[in-house]
Amino acid sequence: MNGIKSSLISLVIGVTALTLAGCVTVGRSFPAGAVDQINPGTTTIDEIQKLLGNPVRIGQEDGKLVWTYLEYKASLGGAFQGQDLTIKFDTQNRVVSLSYNTTDVSKQMKR
């Protein structure tokens, strides 16, 4: 019973802290500046992992491996910030294409 009570207290404290902070984050931070270093046709999957770490999501599209990096932050006041990066690889594990999106116009890519 003490274990359940302790877990319940921890849960209540956690929810209260989130409510007071008023902020929710999904995903994890990745360096937006590194996106400019990615070159389709030459950058490899190993180089991507060194630049950005492990992706948040891994999948397939049209038979090609796809890695997704994302970080979204929302607050109770309605503020929203976010960025996401989707990278598609060929069968030789080289970048075929990428898509970077952000709510911060100062971080927009110049390609």
N, C-alpha and C positions, 0 to 999 in steps of 0.2 A: 504494500500500500504506500510506503514512503517513497518508493521509486516512481510510482504513478503520480503522486502528489508533487514530487520534485520536478518531474517532466512537465506537468501542467503549469507549475509556477514558471519554469523556464520559457515555455511557450507563451504565456501571458506577458512576460517581460519582453520577449522578442517582438511580439506583435505591437506592444505599447511603444517600444523603441522605434519601430518602423513608422508607426502612426505619427509619433512626435517628430521624427525626422522628415516625414512627408516625402520621401524619395524612394523610388524603386529602380533598380538597375537590372537589366537583362543582358546576358552575354558577358564579355570582358574586354577591357581596353586593349587596343592595338595601335601601334604608331602610324598615324595617317601619313606622315612624311615618307615612310618606307614604300608607300604605294608608287611613288614616282620612280623607284628603283626597279620596278617589275616591267620586263620587256617581253611581250608575246613573241614566241618563237625561239627565245634564247634563255630566259630565266627558268631554272629547274625547280622541281618540287622540293628538293633539299635546300635550295637557296631561299625559297618561300618560308620553309620551316625555320631557318636561321633568322630571317628577317622578322617574322610575325609570330612564331611559336605554333602551337597546335591550333587547328581551326575549332570553332564552336560546333560546326556541323559538317558532315561529310556525306556526299551523295553522288548520284549519277544523272547526267542529262545527255540524251542521244548517244549513250554508250561511253561517254567520257566522264572521268572522275571530276567532281566539283567540290571545292572547299569553300566554306563560308565563315567569315569573321564578322562579328557584330557586337555593338555596344549601344544600348538604348537606355536613356535615363528620363524618368518622368517624375514630376513632383505634384503634390496635392494642389498647388497653386495653378496648375495647368501648363507649366513650363515643360518643354520636351526638347531633348538633345539626342542626337544619334548619328551613328555612322555604321555602314556595312560595306563589306567587300566580298565579292563572289569571284572565284578564280576557277577557270576550266582548264584541265590538262589534257594533252594528247597521250597516245599510247607509249611515247618515249618519256613521259613525265615532264614535259616542257609546257609552259603556259601557252594556251591557245588564245584565250581571251580573259578579260577581267572587267568587272563592273564595280565602281566605287561610288557610293552615295553618302551624303552628309547633310545635316541641317546647318552646319557652320560654313557659311560662304567663304570665309577666310582660308579654309582648308581645301577648296576645290582644286582638283588636278588641272594642270596645264599640259595638255598633250597636243 
